[in-house]
């Protein structure tokens, strides 16, 4: 952040802000728009795409911008950008196709739609910031391959748990410690929650029931930690992680198997631990003099130490990711290679042959993180591809669903990309 704020101030003084296109004007998208417009003068929110113009307009209005152009083609979009006017559109691909934008922010949370948007942005050589852990967990490694090939940045965002944890991970390495565990703090977890059980809470907080369901049934948790695993190279100790209940994040020092920490490292979570939200990293250092210093500064006796951040503010911090990508070519959190972990589709209730799976945050299934080597060996169905799949046999509650158990919808870009990813990174 220290480098980013100085660099953005310079861009603002020079009248040369980073030009941003935002795809998705839902609850989080509107928060992102407000933050870019009001808190980051070195960025310019040049265009917003949403399926309905009115929601894109609302995002600008809530940020204090009332003069905008309705763009329905590339020419109109490019003219608005060149004139310094805000543009709204119902066609997300225009943001990628139009000259003048530096970074595309994908904030829809959708897999198929998001895959199409990101591929077009990469093809048009634009940096991409994902506020879409679902897409990243499912297709991140192959999307990163395309980004690298085209010389642009693909990254998940600061402020969301994977980015918070990855920043801690990098900090810990920088000060000479070895990260061995990275993860989230989780307040509540029930894999059998549904949009109906979460409807009242969602309405009270102006959210969609499916989104809230994906938080509490553990699917989002597994998606986020898959993103982190693929960036760090860490695996999981078991399917779904250990997730021990604890009173405070510092308890992590005694709750995980030492041999796994000192192996390749793991991602995991703590349930119910204070400070309640945020991310943590457990690091290792056995140097006796350094241990004396750490004890003096009340970090414990060692050789394991807990570092944590007690908050996550994705809509406030996402503009930092935009700046890191555009100014420094630096990804906050991105796959380091092939997938290390994947998210398994698991039956939320007893399912019957012929039923359609309704995907993330739905009534039929939830997701559990698993090591990719096991995932491939069992030919499991990625949770990110589950929506719209038709079951070919009965599946008991809490049983994993394999690709052999389903018929995929036809013509999806996400399925083709996943096949390419699986072939490219075959173990």
Secondary structure, DSSP 8 states (H G I E B T S, - for coil): -HHHHHHHHHHHHTT--EEEEEE--SHHHHHHHHHHHHH-TTEEEEEEE-SSHHHHHHHHHHTT---EEE--SHHHHHHHHHHT-EEEES-THHHHHSTT--EEEE-S--SHHHHHHHHHHHHTT-EEEE--HHHHHHHHHHHHHHHHHHT--EEE-TTSHHHHHHHHHHHHHHTT-EEEEEEEEES---TT--TTTTHHHHHHTT--HHHHHHHHTSHHHHHHHHHHHHHH--B-SSTT----B-SBGGGGGGTS-HHHHTTT-EEEEEES-BT-SSEEEEEE---HHHHHHHHHTTS-SSSEEEEEES---HHHHHHHHHHHHHHH---SB---SS-SEEEEEEESS-B-TT-B---TTSSSEEEEEEEHHHHHHTTB-BGGG-TT-EESS-B-TT-B-BGGGEE--SS-HHHHHHHHHHHHT--
